[in-house]
């Protein structure tokens, strides 16, 4: 029976996203590749005020085409292991 290695998939995904984002940042000045480096921001802002407790939380992600390609390569590499 194969042991569950979901943590390894999460690690591969994070490394793929960070690697793609790093490459995207390095290629930012190349005008011909702007379609690969343009960021798509996604944000989520939950907040609550219960009278005695109030909180605000902001989560903002910026995906580029290169970071998504990095994530796809990471999943492919994970499946090969």
Buried (B, 14 or more C-beta within 10 A) or exposed (E): EEEEEEEEBEEBBEBBBBBBBEBBBEBBEEEEBEEBBBBEEEEEEEEEEEEEEEEEEEEEEEBBBBBBBBBEBBEEEBEEE
